[in-house]
């Protein structure tokens, strides 16, 4: 079957991803086999398109997608018979029949890990998202997420800035910028090497609330595992976590403070069997079962600590070792360093001027490096 035929199957009335997948498993011949197994309304719509395409409403949808594909560079329509189709998607119960893609298809080639989390991360959560995404990129992994505000966008920007690859699965058409604040990230994913936008919705489709939980199955389906960086107990990231487990994928979570609301979802996942992650190798060890097929050759790399600090950059003051994204009171720093209060405050002031630390309610925090 070619692209036009898959577009028609995808647009048939009364059909959905699950039903199409179930029919595909029966391997019907085109078009007679499909006409025989489709429900009557879908079969009638297909028959009309086959015999009189000019009278079929399906033809308009097909022509619109083909016109979009041909109107600019880096535009693709993926389906099961396309050479770039990600085989992992065929292992989930309801893979999309068609994916509209914009960007660099080479992002689909290597091993992929989903990174998800809250839209309002703490400074520690932001640092962790940056640090883990950069290290994954350096080790040849592609970061998959949903281009949402917060952890998603932070992780995807970090992967691209490290020279790696990142895939954003959207709950709208690939040409629709949502959220609007991520216009620059949308452009990066569309235009720079290693960036790719994917959607199961045709170009021009506006974002709808119901689309976002559905797109999460593609985020986790493309990936060998899912890392939850920070999440509240009612976070949408827990939907992704559940989907990853249902798909038989590895689920990872970063630990956090008992007093951090944004860490409660991760603590819940850890209590219920998710793998606790301190650094990149905690995940890669769990994924060794996929080594022969998906993983890149092992490389000697430094571990990324949970605070997400970039070890390639020398620290200007050893005081930074005692700071993280969680506020640390000055008296704790004095006790840990053996420094006087005035001496400790002077060192913190110099670090603050250089953008390494900031004072917040409850103490001092270490800031993520750009």
N, C-alpha and C positions, 0 to 999 in steps of 0.2 A: 504494500500500500504506500502511496506517495503522500506528500504533505497535504494536498487538497482533500484527499480521501479521509485523512485523519481529522482535518478540520471539520469535515462534514459529520463524521461520527461524533466528534466532541459537541457539535451543535444540535444534535438530534433532540427532539422534544421528549421529555419524560425520562431522560437518561442522566446518569451521574457517574462520578469517577468509579464508585464501587461496582455498579452494574456493568459498566464498560469493561472493567478489569475482569469480572467474572466471565463475560462473553469472550474476551480475548483468550482466556485460559482454555476455551474450547476450540481455539484455532479454526475459526470458520474461514472458508475461502471467500475471496472478494469477487463480485458482490453477492453471488447467489447464497453463500453460506450465511452472510450477515442478514440478508432479507429473511432467511428461514428462522433465525434465532431471535431477532429483534421483536419487541412488543409491537402490536399492530399499528399504533399511531406513529412510532418511530420508523417502522418498516414502510409505511405509506409515504412518509416524508422523504425517506431515502430513495424510494422508487421514483417519486416525482423528480427528484434532483437528477437521478440517472437518466431518465427519459426526456425531461424537459427542464434543464437547468435554468433557462431564462425565466421560467415561471416559479421557480422555487425560492423561498425566502432564505434558504441556506446559502444560495449562490452569492447573495450580497455579503454575507459574513465571510465567506471564503475570499471573495475579491478584496474586501477591506483589509484582511490580514495579509494577503499577498502584496497588496499595494504598500502597506506599511513596511513589510520586509524589504521591498525593493527601493524604498524612498531614502535610505540612508545606510551608512556603513555600520557594521557590527550588529545588525539586526537578523535574528534567526527565529525559525519556528521548529521546535524540537518535538519529536515523537519517537515511538519505540523503534522505528526503522531508520532513524537518523544516526549517523556514526558517532555523534557526540552525546547521545542519550545516556544519562547516568544509570547504569544497571542496578544500582542499589535501590532505586525507586521501585523497581519491579517486585521487590521483596515485601513491600508493605501491602496492606489489604486494599487500599483505595488510591493508587497512584494517579496523578493527572494523566489524561489521555494526550494532552498537548501542553507544551510550555512555550510561552513567548519569551525570548531571551534578547538582552541588549548588553553588549560588551564583549569581553574576551572569553571565548569558549574553552580556552586552555585551563581556566580555573576549575573546570569539571574533571580534569584528568587525575589530579593527585588525591591523596587522602584528605578527608574533610572532618572537621570537628565543629559542632554547633556550640556557640557561646550565647547565653541568654541571661536576662536578669532584669532588675527593677528599672523603671524609667527615672527614678530619683535616687541614684546611688550615693553613698557617703563618699568622702574623699578616699577612704581606704578601698571601697568597692571600685571606684574609678581607677585607682592605681593598680588594683589587681587585674581589672579588665585590660588595661593597657599592657601591663607586664606579661600576662599570659598570652595575649594575642601576638605581641611582638615575638615572643619565644617560639610560639607555634609557627609563625611565618618563617623564622630563621631556620627551623627544622624541616621546612618543606610542606607544612600543613596549610590547608585552606580554611579560613574562618568563615563559617556559615551563620547567618543571623537574619533578622527581619528588618533592619534599618530603622528600628524604633528609637525614640529618644532614650537616653540613659546608657545602660550597659551595651545594648546592641550596637548603637552608633559608635560608642567609644572603642569597642573591640574592633570594629571594622575599619575605622580610621587608623588605628594602631597597626593592624596587619598590613594595610596598604602603605603606610609611611615606612614600614620596615622592609619594603620591597617585596612583600609576599602577595598572596591572593586572597580575595574575599568574595563571597556570594551573598547577595541580599535577595530573599524571597519576599515578595510584596503582596499585600492584601488589596491590590489595585492593579491597573495596567502598568506595564513597565515604563510607559511614557508619562505617568502621573506622579508628581512629586508629593509624597506624603510620608512623614510630616513636612510641612513647608520649610521648617527650619533646617532640614537636611538637604536643601537644594545643592549645596556644594558637594556633599557626600554622594548624592545621586549622580552628579556629573563625573565625579571621580570613578565611581563604579561603572559608569557607562563608557568612559573614554580611556582610562589608563590601563596598561597591561596588568593582568591579574584580577581586574574588577569585572563583576558580572551581575546583572539584574535578571531575576526570573519571576514569572507570574503564570498562574494557570488561567488568568483572566485576559481577554483580548485588550489590546491597546485602547486607551480612552476610558476604560472602566474606572469609575470613581471608587474610593475606599468606602467600605461599609463595615460596621462592627462584626457582622457574621463572617466576614472573609478572614479575619485575623486568626481565630482559633483553627480554621481550616488550613491556612498557610503554614501553621506550625508543624503539621504532619510532614510537609515537604522539607522544612528546615531540618527536622530530625531524621527524615527518611534519606536525605542526601548524605548524612554524616555517620561515621562509625561510632560516635559517642556524643553526649551532650554535657557541657559544663555549665552549671548554674552558679553564677558569680555572687549575686546578692538577690534576695527575693523576700517579700513579705509572705505571710501565711496565706493570703488570698491573691497572690500575684499570678498573672497570666503565664509566668515562666513555669509554674507548677503544671500547667497544661502540657507544655513542651516536655517536662520531665515524665509525666504519665505516658505521653505518646512514645517517648524513647523506650520506656520499659515495655510497652505493648508491642513495639516493633522488634524487641529483642536486642536493643542497643545498650551500650554501657552508659550509666548515669553517674556523673561526678558532681560534687558540690564543695564549695569552699566553706570552711568553718568561720564563725563570726562570734562576736560578743553576745552574751546572754541579754545584755541591755540594749542591743541594737535591733530596732524594729525591722530594719531592712535585712537582717540576718535570720529572722525567725523561719522563713521558708526553707532556707538551706539547712538549718538545724533540724527541721522536721524531716527533710529528705534523708539526712544522715542517720537520724534515728530509725528510719524505715528502710535502710539498706543501701543508700547511695554510697559510693566510694568517696572517702574523705581525701581531699587533695591539698597537699602542701606546696608542691612544685610540679613542673611539667612531667617529670619522670614517673610520678605516681599514676598519671593517666596512661603514659606510654607502656608501662609495665602491664596494665590491664588489657591493653590493646594488642599485645604480642600475638594473639591468636590470628590476627589479620595480617601479620608481618609479610608472609610470602606473597600476598596479592596486592596490598595497598600501601604498606609503609615504605617510606624512602630509606635508603641506606643509613645506618646509625652514624651520627656525627658527635664529636666531642664538643659539648656545649655546657655552659654554666647553667645551674638551676636558677629558676626564677623564684624568689621567696614569696610568701603569701602577700607581702606588702607591695609586690609588683615593682620593686626598685630595679633600676637598670644598673647591673654590676659592671657594665663596660665603662661607666663614668665614675672616676674616683670621687670619693666623698670628701668634702672640704673640712668636715669636723666629725670626730668619732661620736659626738653626741647624737648624731642621726641614727646610730644603731639602736638607741633606746627609744626612738620615736616611731610611730606608725600612723595609720589613718584614724585611730581611736585616740581621743584627747588624753594626754598624760599630764597630771598635775606637776607643778614645779617642784614640790617637796619630794615626789618620787624620783624626779630627775636628779635632784641634789643627792639623794641617798644612793642612786645607782652610779653616779659619776664620782662622788666624793668631793665635788666642787662646792664652793660656797654659793649662797643664794645669789649674791651680786655677780659673781663670776659666771654662774650658769645663765643668768639673765643677759649678761653682756654677749655671751656666745650665741644665745638664741636670737638676740637682736641682729647680730651680723648675718645669721642664717636667714632671718626674715627679710632683711634688705636684699639678699641675693635670691629670694624666691624659693628657698628650700623648706621653710616651715611657716606656720601661721598659728595665731592664738585663737582658740575657740572656747566656748563655754565648757569648763571642766579641765582645761589645760592646753597643751601644745600638740599640734599634729604635724606630721611630715607630709608635704605636698607631692603629688605625682609630677614627674618630670615630663616636659613636652617631648 
